[in-house]
Amino acid sequence: MTTPDSDGLLAEQLLRLTHRVHRIQKRHLGQRGLGVTPAQSRLLRTLARCDAPPRMADLAERLEVVPRAVTTLVDGLEASGKVRRVPDPASRRVIRIELTDDGVKVLRELHAVRRAAAEEILAPLTEEQRRALGGLLDTLVDEHSWSHTAEQTAATAP
């Protein structure tokens, strides 16, 4: 008798959920007519978390993509007025990327889109289930806590 591959099943469920989240967010983005792709949305959110306007290479590293991909995203966002390229005050050869006022407005809308998509996905869950899921996701998302737990386990192993 064979036992089901529970880890494989979990991996498949996680992938299906990720795809569903992506589809729902994309639909909500389209309904709002923001003219922003999910990848552009991610770049805008990343820019908003930066203390100072980053270089393209910094954005590529944070987004874990090749620099050419960032160039394409920035080109589109710049054409629509959501970001702008600005010279670095310390080096004329360095170009930094900053949000425009329109980019900040779009970020607010994107936050609403993400909340609406999350609400749609979480609708079938009770409040207790949502709290439990939140705790589980914190454990999975927080790489530091995972690696710390793995180090502790390895340190105590015989």
C-alpha positions in Angstrom: 0.0 0.0 0.0 1.4 3.4 -0.9 1.0 6.5 1.1 0.3 9.8 -0.5 3.2 12.2 -0.9 2.0 14.8 1.6 4.9 17.2 1.0 4.3 17.0 -2.8 0.6 17.7 -2.2 1.4 20.7 0.0 3.8 22.0 -2.6 1.1 21.6 -5.3 -1.5 23.4 -3.1 0.9 26.3 -2.4 1.6 26.6 -6.1 -2.1 26.6 -7.0 -2.8 29.2 -4.3 0.0 31.4 -5.6 -1.4 31.2 -9.1 -4.9 32.0 -7.8 -3.6 35.0 -5.9 -1.8 36.2 -9.0 -4.9 35.8 -11.2 -7.2 37.5 -8.7 -4.8 40.5 -8.2 -4.4 40.8 -11.9 -8.2 40.9 -12.4 -8.6 43.5 -9.6 -5.8 45.6 -11.2 -7.7 45.4 -14.5 -11.0 46.4 -13.0 -9.4 49.5 -11.4 -7.8 50.5 -14.7 -4.5 51.6 -13.1 -2.5 50.6 -16.2 0.0 48.7 -14.0 1.1 45.1 -14.5 1.7 42.9 -11.4 5.5 43.1 -12.0 5.3 47.0 -12.2 3.2 46.9 -9.0 5.9 44.9 -7.3 8.5 47.4 -8.4 6.5 50.3 -7.1 6.0 48.6 -3.8 9.8 48.0 -3.6 10.5 51.6 -4.4 8.2 52.7 -1.7 10.1 50.7 0.9 13.5 52.3 0.0 14.9 55.0 2.2 16.4 56.8 -0.8 15.9 56.5 -4.5 17.8 53.3 -5.5 19.9 52.6 -8.5 18.6 50.2 -11.2 21.1 47.5 -10.0 19.8 47.9 -6.4 16.2 47.4 -7.7 17.2 44.3 -9.7 18.9 42.8 -6.6 15.9 43.5 -4.3 13.5 42.1 -6.9 15.8 39.2 -7.6 15.6 39.8 -11.4 18.2 40.6 -14.1 18.9 44.3 -14.5 17.4 44.3 -18.1 14.0 43.3 -16.6 14.1 46.3 -14.3 15.0 48.6 -17.2 11.9 47.4 -19.0 9.7 47.9 -16.0 11.1 51.4 -15.3 10.7 52.4 -18.9 7.0 51.5 -18.8 6.4 53.2 -15.4 8.3 56.3 -16.5 6.3 56.6 -19.7 3.1 56.6 -17.6 4.5 59.1 -15.2 4.7 56.9 -12.1 8.5 57.0 -11.7 11.3 59.2 -12.9 15.0 58.8 -13.4 17.0 61.3 -11.4 20.8 61.9 -11.3 22.6 60.9 -8.2 23.8 64.0 -6.4 27.2 62.3 -5.5 27.9 60.9 -9.0 26.7 62.2 -12.3 27.1 58.8 -13.9 24.7 57.2 -11.5 20.9 57.3 -12.2 18.4 56.7 -9.4 14.7 55.8 -9.7 12.1 57.7 -7.6 8.3 57.7 -7.3 6.4 60.6 -8.7 3.3 62.0 -7.0 1.2 59.9 -9.5 3.2 56.8 -8.5 2.4 57.4 -4.8 -1.3 57.7 -5.7 -1.2 54.5 -7.7 0.5 52.8 -4.7 -2.5 53.7 -2.5 -4.8 52.2 -5.1 -2.6 49.1 -5.3 -2.9 48.7 -1.6 -6.7 48.7 -2.0 -6.4 46.2 -4.9 -4.3 43.8 -2.7 -6.7 44.1 0.2 -9.7 43.3 -2.1 -7.9 40.3 -3.6 -6.9 39.0 -0.2 -10.5 39.5 1.1 -11.8 37.5 -1.9 -9.3 34.6 -1.2 -9.8 34.6 2.5 -13.6 34.9 2.4 -14.3 31.2 3.1 -12.2 31.2 6.3 -13.5 31.9 9.8 -11.7 34.5 11.9 -10.0 31.6 13.8 -8.8 30.0 10.6 -7.5 33.3 9.4 -5.4 33.8 12.6 -4.1 30.2 12.3 -3.2 30.7 8.6 -1.5 34.0 9.5 0.7 32.3 12.1 1.6 29.5 9.6 2.4 32.0 6.9 4.6 34.1 9.3 6.5 30.9 10.0 7.0 30.1 6.3 7.7 33.7 5.1 10.1 34.7 7.9 13.3 33.2 6.5 15.3 34.4 9.6 13.1 32.4 11.9 13.2 29.3 9.7 17.0 29.4 9.3 17.3 30.1 13.1 15.1 27.1 13.8 17.1 25.0 11.4 20.4 26.0 13.1 18.9 25.1 16.5 17.8 21.7 15.2 21.2 21.1 13.7 23.0 22.2 16.9 21.0 19.8 19.1 21.1 16.8 16.7 23.2 13.9 18.0 
